[in-house]
Amino acid sequence: MRCLIISLLSLAFVGQAAAQTPAASPKRMYPVIYAPKPDYSLDARSQPLEGRGLFLLHVRPDGTVESVDVVRSTGHSELDQSGVAAFLKWRFRPGSLKQVKIPLEFTMAGHRQQRQKPSSQ
């Protein structure tokens, strides 16, 4: 069985956002209203493509994402494009921030575990 783990590590805010403690509630820490996960296509999973990247979102005053920069690539353009496409759909509380850096990781945890298991034949 293959598992998909897409983790949005901690959000590192830039601009107007204040530092928050990890114990704070998620709604107070992250002014995110809508955050769909990136697509991890069957093709990318079958290869399997994995990687960690860092993305910079430029947020409009109304909370919509104007543009996304790939600060550090995942190492695979397909995964980078999937991250950018998802982040363009994100919505934040209006006026809460101007920019936000978001780390993103694509992993195949189930696939990795299968490769490590010895063959029963």
Residue pairs with C-beta under 8 A, 6 or more apart in sequence:
1 110
1 114
2 45
2 48
2 108
2 110
2 111
2 114
3 108
3 109
3 110
3 111
4 40
4 45
4 107
4 108
5 105
5 106
5 107
5 108
5 109
6 37
6 38
6 40
6 104
6 105
6 106
6 107
7 104
7 105
7 107
8 35
8 37
8 102
8 103
8 104
9 102
9 103
9 104
9 105
10 22
10 103
11 29
11 30
11 32
11 100
11 101
11 102
12 100
12 101
12 102
12 103
13 97
13 99
13 100
13 101
14 56
14 97
14 98
14 99
14 100
14 101
15 97
15 98
15 99
15 100
16 95
16 96
16 97
16 98
17 31
17 96
17 97
17 100
20 28
20 29
22 29
31 63
31 92
31 93
31 96
31 97
32 90
32 91
32 92
33 63
33 91
33 92
33 93
34 89
34 90
34 91
35 90
35 91
36 86
36 89
36 90
37 86
38 79
38 82
38 83
38 85
38 86
38 87
38 104
38 106
39 82
39 85
39 86
40 79
40 82
40 106
41 78
41 82
43 78
44 76
44 78
44 79
44 82
44 106
45 108
45 111
48 108
48 111
49 74
49 76
49 78
49 79
49 106
50 106
50 107
50 108
51 73
51 74
51 75
51 76
51 79
51 105
51 106
52 72
52 74
52 103
52 104
52 105
52 106
53 70
53 71
53 72
53 73
53 74
53 75
53 79
53 80
53 83
53 103
53 104
53 105
54 70
54 71
54 72
54 101
54 102
54 103
54 104
55 68
55 69
55 70
55 71
55 83
55 84
55 87
55 101
55 102
55 103
55 104
56 68
56 69
56 71
56 99
56 100
56 101
56 102
57 65
57 67
57 68
57 87
57 90
57 99
57 100
57 101
57 102
58 65
58 66
58 67
58 68
58 69
58 98
58 99
59 65
59 66
59 92
59 96
59 97
59 98
59 99
59 100
60 66
61 94
61 95
62 94
63 91
63 92
63 93
63 94
63 95
63 96
64 91
65 87
65 88
65 89
65 90
65 91
65 92
67 88
68 83
68 84
68 87
68 88
70 80
70 83
70 84
71 101
73 80
74 80
74 83
74 104
74 105
74 106
79 106
83 104
87 102
92 100
